[in-house]
Every structure is written in structure tokens, then in C-alpha cells.
Amino acid sequence: MRWTQHLFLRFNDDWGRAICYFAQRLRESLGDLLVSVVAGPREDFMFHGCNVVVVVREDTVDVRRKVVEAEREAEKQHGWKVGIAPMIVREEEESFYLEAFR
């Protein structure tokens, strides 16, 4: 399933802009392997030491490498002012983690 819809978000803070940039980089590098990106309203909103849940169809070393690269790019793009700490979960685990992240 390809991303066929567009979502435009506008944020007034570094955290929101960094997450949008991070999600865009993930979509470009992972394509159909990316299911969703879920972030809390603030950088300090943490769940098991993570502030972003990245849901993927396959959890491989290559997928994890691309997530880390996107994380670094987003943090660098925003002057290292934000810290993205992603938790990578498979699609089958999504409901458990997202319920706990609420």
C-alpha cells in the first residue's frame, strides 16, 4: 500500500517541525515499509525512554539503520535542539505500543 494521501501540518515549535522532517525522511527512505510515525506533543513525553513510535512492516537491520539516519538528519536540520528517541515496532505490535503511548 502506497501513501496516496497528503497531510499538511504546520508547527510553531522545533519539536513539531523536527518530527515532520523525520517522518518525511522515513517515508522517502522506507517507502511501503513505513506504516506510521507517532510522536507525543512534546519532546519530553517519553514511553520506555522513547518519544516517537515508528511502525514498520518489517524490522530488519537495514530498516533500523534508515531510521537512525533519518533521526540524525532531523536533529541536525534543527540545530541539534531536539532529541528524537525512536522506538521501532512491527505492524503486528502496533496496537500494544500505541495504546501504551497514549
N, C-alpha and C positions, 0 to 999 in steps of 0.2 A: 504494500500500500504506500503510495507516494503522497507527500504533502501537497494537497491540491488547494488548500485554503490559505489565505494570508491573514495574519493577525498583526495589527499595528498597535504598539504600546508606546506610551510616552512617559518617561520617568523624570522626576526632578532631582534625583539623588544618584550618587555614584553607584550604589548597590544595584538599583534597578537597571541602570544603563549597562553595568558590567554583566548582569545576568542575561540581559537581552543579547549582548555581544557574544557571550559564552554560548547561549543556545543557538545563535546563528552559525557560529563556527562549528558546533557539533552537527548541525543539520547539513552543513556543507561537507564535512569530513566523514560522517557516518551514513548519510543518506537514509535509506529504508531501515537500517539497523536501529535508528533512533526512534523510540516510541514517544517519550515525553521528557520534559525538564520541569521540575517543580522546585520552587525556592520559597523560603519564608519571606515575610515582609521586611525583615531586617537581617543584616549580616550576622548579628549575634543570636539569632533564633536558631538554636542547634538541636539536633537529634543524633545521639550517639557520636558526637564530635563532628557532624556534617551539617552544612547549611543548605545543601542542594541535593535533590534526588534525581539521578539520571537513569531513566528506564530504557533498557535496550533489549532487542530481540535475542542477541547472542552476547554472552560475556566471555570475550577472548582477550588474550594479551594485546592484540592489535587494537581492539576497541578501547581497552584501558589506556593504552598509550595515546590514542587520539583524544580521549577525554582529558588526560593530563596536559597535553599540548594546548588544547582549547582553553583550559583553566589558566595556564601560564600566559597565553596571548591576551586573554580578557583582563587579567590582573595587570599586565604590562601596559595595555592600552589605556588603563585608567590610573596610571602613575603609581601602581603598587599600593593604592589607597584602600583597596578591598581585598579580602581573603576569601576565595571560593574554596570550599572543602566539600567535594562531591562524594556522594555515596552512589555506587553503580549497582543497580539491581536488574535482574532479568524480568521480562514481562510477566512471567508466572508469579513473581514475588511482589508485583506492584501493589496490589490491594493491601497487603500486610504493612508494607513500609509507608505507603501514603496515608493509611489510617492512623498509624502511629505518629506521622509527621504533622498531622492536623493540629 
